[in-house]
Amino acid sequence: MQTLKQTSNDLLMISESEYPFEVFLWTNQAQEPLTNQKILQLTGHPLETSIETVELDYLFRNCTKEKEWHDEIQKQNVQKYQLLVKTLKDTLANINVYRIGTINIDVYIVGKTSSGDLVGLATKIVET
């Protein structure tokens, strides 16, 4: 968890708005399959809330690729996002990204630790 906190510190999830990342830990939750219903329960959302699963690389597709028009700060941020994705992949197994809701979307990046817990990052994105 500490590694994820350090890697995601000072980064914002970019969409129509920008939100920070928060590290979370769900202890003893990795024994059962992680269904959409279970994710909604763990995150405190009503069971009828829409939920979508996307790939980790898809979520960060606009943050991890350097563009020729980027200035130095933007290039540094691309490297930070690349490190964040690498850290997630190196430290967690079976990573899934859940997008919960519409327009103001809660995003949960969830993976399993070697100790059997679920750990990840939560943030928000806005898509109108």
C-alpha positions as CSV (number, residue, x, y, z in Angstrom):
1,M,0.0,0.0,0.0
2,Q,2.8,2.4,0.8
3,T,4.3,1.9,-2.6
4,L,1.0,2.7,-4.3
5,K,0.6,5.8,-2.1
6,Q,4.1,7.0,-3.1
7,T,3.6,6.3,-6.8
8,S,0.2,7.9,-7.0
9,N,1.0,10.9,-4.9
10,D,0.6,14.2,-6.7
11,L,-1.1,12.5,-9.7
12,L,-4.6,13.4,-10.8
13,M,-6.9,11.2,-12.9
14,I,-7.5,13.3,-16.0
15,S,-11.0,13.6,-17.5
16,E,-13.4,16.5,-17.9
17,S,-12.3,17.1,-14.3
18,E,-9.3,16.0,-12.3
19,Y,-9.4,13.9,-9.1
20,P,-6.7,12.5,-6.9
21,F,-6.1,8.8,-6.3
22,E,-6.8,7.2,-2.9
23,V,-5.3,3.9,-1.9
24,F,-7.7,1.4,-0.3
25,L,-7.4,-2.0,1.3
26,W,-10.2,-4.6,1.6
27,T,-8.9,-7.3,3.9
28,N,-9.8,-10.9,3.5
29,Q,-11.9,-10.3,0.4
30,A,-9.8,-12.1,-2.2
31,Q,-11.1,-15.6,-1.3
32,E,-14.3,-15.3,-3.3
33,P,-14.7,-14.3,-6.9
34,L,-14.9,-10.5,-7.4
35,T,-18.3,-10.1,-9.0
36,N,-19.9,-6.8,-10.0
37,Q,-22.4,-7.2,-7.1
38,K,-19.5,-7.7,-4.6
39,I,-17.7,-4.6,-6.0
40,L,-20.9,-2.5,-5.5
41,Q,-21.3,-3.8,-2.0
42,L,-17.6,-3.1,-1.1
43,T,-17.8,0.4,-2.5
44,G,-21.2,1.2,-0.9
45,H,-23.1,1.7,-4.2
46,P,-26.7,0.6,-4.7
47,L,-26.9,-2.8,-6.4
48,E,-28.7,-1.3,-9.4
49,T,-25.8,1.1,-10.2
50,S,-24.3,0.6,-13.6
51,I,-20.8,-1.0,-13.6
52,E,-18.3,-1.5,-16.4
53,T,-15.0,-3.3,-16.4
54,V,-12.1,-2.0,-18.5
55,E,-8.4,-2.9,-18.9
56,L,-5.8,-1.0,-16.8
57,D,-4.0,0.1,-20.0
58,Y,-7.2,1.4,-21.4
59,L,-7.9,3.5,-18.3
60,F,-4.5,5.2,-18.6
61,R,-4.4,5.3,-22.4
62,N,-4.3,9.2,-22.5
63,C,-1.9,9.6,-19.6
64,T,1.0,7.2,-20.5
65,K,1.8,8.2,-24.0
66,E,4.1,11.2,-24.7
67,K,2.9,13.6,-27.4
68,E,5.2,15.8,-29.4
69,W,3.4,18.9,-28.2
70,H,4.0,18.1,-24.5
71,D,6.1,20.5,-22.5
72,E,8.7,19.3,-19.9
73,I,6.2,19.1,-17.1
74,Q,3.7,17.0,-19.2
75,K,6.6,14.7,-20.2
76,Q,7.5,14.2,-16.6
77,N,3.8,13.4,-15.8
78,V,3.7,10.8,-18.5
79,Q,6.7,9.1,-16.9
80,K,4.9,9.2,-13.5
81,Y,1.8,7.6,-15.0
82,Q,3.9,5.0,-16.7
83,L,5.6,4.2,-13.3
84,L,2.2,4.0,-11.6
85,V,0.9,1.5,-14.2
86,K,4.1,-0.5,-13.8
87,T,3.9,-0.5,-10.0
88,L,0.3,-1.7,-10.1
89,K,1.2,-4.5,-12.5
90,D,4.3,-5.5,-10.5
91,T,2.7,-5.5,-7.1
92,L,-0.9,-6.8,-7.7
93,A,-2.3,-9.9,-9.4
94,N,-5.6,-10.1,-11.3
95,I,-6.0,-6.4,-11.8
96,N,-9.4,-5.2,-12.8
97,V,-10.7,-1.7,-13.3
98,Y,-14.3,-1.0,-12.4
99,R,-16.2,2.1,-13.6
100,I,-19.3,2.6,-11.4
101,G,-22.0,5.0,-12.4
102,T,-22.5,7.4,-15.3
103,I,-21.2,11.0,-16.0
104,N,-19.6,11.3,-12.5
105,I,-17.9,7.9,-12.5
106,D,-16.3,6.2,-9.5
107,V,-13.2,4.3,-10.6
108,Y,-11.7,1.4,-8.7
109,I,-8.5,-0.2,-9.7
110,V,-8.5,-3.5,-7.8
111,G,-5.9,-6.2,-7.5
112,K,-4.9,-9.1,-5.2
113,T,-1.9,-9.1,-2.9
114,S,0.1,-12.1,-2.0
115,S,-1.5,-12.1,1.4
116,G,-5.0,-12.5,0.0
117,D,-6.3,-9.0,0.4
118,L,-7.7,-6.7,-2.3
119,V,-5.8,-3.4,-2.7
120,G,-6.0,-0.7,-5.2
121,L,-6.7,2.9,-6.1
122,A,-10.0,4.8,-6.2
123,T,-10.6,8.0,-8.1
124,K,-13.3,9.7,-10.1
125,I,-13.7,10.7,-13.7
126,V,-16.3,12.9,-15.4
127,E,-17.6,12.1,-18.8
128,T,-20.5,14.0,-20.3
